[in-house]
């Protein structure tokens, strides 16, 4: 799995495109094709600040198992708290408030990122 705040990573699949981030000046989004769908990696200020797993599963059990692995990886030993359920998905914050996660249960897409980038992205 890809680590946040890393300068390098093993590409998760075939690079499809790289483009400027829609909202964050200076950030670049790299889109990779993977067998399950796509993974988007956002690099800002030379570091990875956001990873979006557009990898919907066929069953709730598969989705739960994938999310358990992802939340454990990006939690780095810390707990996650659910902040909001808007009827489309859930927003989470890590205990140290350094990371956020979004899970769209409607589309089964999971996002992990740094709070520093989140604040810049949604100004």
N, C-alpha and C positions, 0 to 999 in steps of 0.2 A: 504494500500500500504506500501511497505517497505521503510524505511528511510535510506538515506545514512549517514554514519558516526555513525550509531547506533551500539551498542554492541549486542543487542538482537532484535528479530523480531518474529512475528507469522508466522510459515511456511505457504506459500501460497497454499500448496498441499502436495502430498505424496513425500517424499524424494526418489529419484531414485538412485543418486550416489553423492559421494563427491570425488573430485580428485584435484591434484595439478594443478595450473594454468599453461598453456602452456608456457607463456612468463615471468611471474612475480614470481620470487623466493619468497617462503614463503606464497604465496597467495593460497587459497583453494576455488574451485568453487563447490557450492552445487546446484545440478539440481533437480528441483521439477516438478512433473507432475501435471498439472492443466487441467480442462476440455477443455480450449481453446488451449492447447499445452504444453508449458514448461516455467518455470521461472528459470533463473540462477542467483544465488546470490554469489558474490565474496567477501570473507573476507580476508583482508590483514592487518597485524599488529593489529589484534583484533577488527577491525571495518569493517563495510560493505562499500565497495568502488565502487561496480558496480552491477547493476541489469539489466539483459537482459530479455525482454519480447518477447519470441518466441510464440506469440499468434496472428497469422494472422486472420484477419476478412474476412467475406464473401463479404462485400460491402465497397465501398469507404466511405460511410456515417458512417458505424460502425467503420472503421479505424480512421476517423477524430475525432469522438466522443471519442474513447479510447485515442488517442494521446492528445486531449485537456485536458482530466483528468490527464494524466501522466505528461504533460508539466506543468500544474498548480501545481501539487503535488511537483514535483522536482524543480520547479522554486521558490517555497517558497516566492511568492510575487514579484519576479524579472522577468524582460523580458529576452527572448531568442533572439539571433541573428543568422540568418543562415550564416554560414561561407563558405560552399562549397556544390555544387550539382554536383556529379561526373557521373550522368547518371544512377546510381544504387541506390543512396540514398543521404541523406542530413546530413551534420554535423552542429551542433549548439553549441554555447557557451552561458552560462548564463551571465548576465550583470556584475556580480562581478568576472567573469572569474574563479570561483571556481568549476564549474560543466560543463560537456559536455554532449551532447546527439547525438546519431546517429539514423537515421531512414532509414532503407532500404525499400524504397517504392516498390522495385521489390519483396522482400520476406515478407514485412510487419512485420519486426522485429524492436523493439525499444530498445535502450540501453541508460542508464543513469549512469554517474559515476563522480568521483572526478577527477579534473585535476592532483592532486598529483599522483593518481594511473595511470592515462593515460600516464603520463611522464615515469613512471617506466615500464609500460607494453610495450611501444613501443621504448625502448632504443635500 
